Amino acid sequence: ALSTDNIQALKSEQVGALSTQQVRGLSTDQIGALETDDLRALSTAALRALSTDQVGALDSDQIGALRTQQVAALTSAPQVSSLNSDDLNALGTDQFKALTSAQISAITTSQIATLESDDLRALTSAQLRALSTDQIGALSTDSIQALRSEQVGALSTLQVRGLSTDQMAAMETDDLRALGTAQIRALDSDQLGALNSDQIGALRTQQVAALTT
């Protein structure tokens, strides 16, 4: 078997020529020894062939070096869900934008809770709507405040119902104003009671009317 030194000595085009079967045969030590340029040379099929143990052997620098096409090719489960928080936070905003809705759905609540604000803000409305109520509930209050107004406005009524009172209290007034009337009607009395006077005063007239109908 090739030593880790031998693995590191391979040229990128040699690594890129490995078959999926050969990639599956690499040990976790060999995977962990791959240079970032060599890892970027792997085909999307080869990357999808990695086991959870092999994915787990990649460090954050290696994960962060993946091409957007490679990130999009990761299997929702178990590859994406096997990434740790540092790995996810190593992804750039363009890589986050490349994640499919299925991959977003596979992110665990513990991973969601530690996502960096820039990564959250990079999510499209479709990606954000792929989050379950449990995932929405796992967002920190800082994360809620980091969301763009158009992202808040794109939340489904089910997702809005999943917001905690702390999350509601942390919502910026501009974000609160982005909620549609159906979303406003979806709020329960506890959620509404968590809003302060500034938040209530910032509501649009249509939103206030939705509260009383």
N, C-alpha and C positions, 0 to 999 in steps of 0.2 A: 504494500500500500504506500501511496505517496505520503511523505512527511508534510507537516505544515510548512516547512521551508520550501519544499518542492512545490506545494500549492501556490505559495506566494511568488515563486519563480516563473509560474506559467504566464504567458502573454494573454492579454485580454481576448484576442481572437481565438486562442486555444480554449479558454474557459467558455467563450460563447459557442464553440462548436460541440460542447458536451451534450450528449443526448439526455433526455429526461431520465432514462434508466441509470445513466452514469451519475447524474446529479443526485438521484435518490440514494445512490451508494456511498455518497460522501459522508464522512463522520461529522459529528457536531464540531469537533476540533478543527477539521478541515474547512468546514463552512465558516467558522469563526475566524479563520486565518485568511479568508479571501480579501484581497484588496478591493476598495470601493469601485475602482474602475473595472475590475474583473467582474464584480457583482453586477454592475450596470450592463455588462456584455451578455449576461444570461438572457435567453429568450423568455417571453412571457410564459410559454408552456413549461420551460424548465423551472421557472420560479414557482409556478403553481404546483409543481411536483414535489416541492419541499414539504417534509413532514413538520408537525408542530414542534418536535424537538429540534429540527434543523432551523426553523424560523426562530425559535427561542435562543439559538446559539448566536444569532446575529446581534451585534450591539447597536446602540442608537445611531452611531456614525454611519454604519452600514445601511440601516433602515432609511436614514435621512438622505442617503446618496442615491436611492432607487429612482429610476426614471418614472415619470407620471404614468406611462403605459404599464410599467411593472406594478405600480401601486394599484392601478385599476384592475389588474389581472389577479391580484391576491384573492383567494377564496374567502368568502364571508366568514364561514366557519369551516375549519378551525383556525385558518391562518390569521385573519384580522383579529379575532377574539383572543388569540394567544399572544398578541403583542402587549408589552407592558406599557405603563403610562409614559415612561421616558421615551420609548420607541415612537409612540403616537405623537408626542410633543416634538420629536425630532423631524417630523414631516413638515415641509414648508406649506405655505398657503396654496400654491399651485397643485401640490400633491394632494392636499385635502380636497380641493375642488374636483380632483379626479376620482375620488371615492364614489362608488355607486350607492344607490339607496339601500341595496341589500347589504353592502359592507357597513354602511352607517348603522343599520339596524343591528348588526352583529357586535357593535362596540358595547362593552359591558358598562354597567352603571359606575363601577369603580374607575374605569378608564374615562368615562364622561366627566366624572367629578373633578378630574385633574387636567382637563384639556385647557390649553392656553387660549387666552382671549382672541388672539389674532387668528387662530385656527377656527374657532367658533364663528367669528365674523366672516370668514371665507366661505362658509357653507352657503349653498344656494337655498332658495326657498324649498325646492323639491327635496334636497337633502335633509333640511331641518324637519320637514313634515314626515320624514321616514323615522324619526325618533319616536320611541314608544313613550307612554305616559311615565313609566318608571325611569326611562332615560331623562326625560324632561325634568322629573322630580329630583334627579341626581345633580342637576346643574347648581353650582354654587350661586350665591347672590351676586358675586362679582361677575360671574359668567352671564347672568341675566342682564346685568347692567351693560355688559359688553356687546350684547346683541344689537344689530342694526334695527332701526324702526321697521324697515320692510320685512325683516325676518320675523319680528314679533307679529306683524300684521298677517303673515302667512301661516301662523300657527292654526291648527285645526281646533274646532270647539272642544274636542276630546282632550287635546293637549293643553288647552287653556284650563280645563277643569282639573288637570293634573298638577297645576302650579300650586305650590304651598303658600301659606300666608306670608312667610318670610320672603319668598320670591316675589309675591305681589307687592309687598311693601318696598322692595328694592327696585322696582321698575321705574325707569326714567319717565317723566311726564310725556315726552315726545313719543316714547314707545307705547305708552298707555293710550295715547291719542290715535295710534296706528291700528288699534283693535277695531274690528268691524262690529256692527250692532249684534250680529249673531254670537260673536265671541263675548261681548259684554253680557248678553243674556245668559250665557253659559256659566258665568261666575256665580258661586254660591254666596250665602250671607257671610260666611267666615272670610272668604277672599275679599269681598267688598269691605268688610269691617277692618281689614288690614290696611286699606288705603288711607293715607293721611289727607289732611284738608287741602294741601297743595295739589295732590294727585286728583282729588275729586274736583277741585276748581279748574283743573286743566282739561277736563273731559269736554268733548265736542257736544253741541246741543243734541245732535242725533244720538250720541251715546247716552246722554242723560235721559232722553225720551225713551230709549230702549230699556232703561232701568225701571221705568215706571209703567211699562206696558206688559 
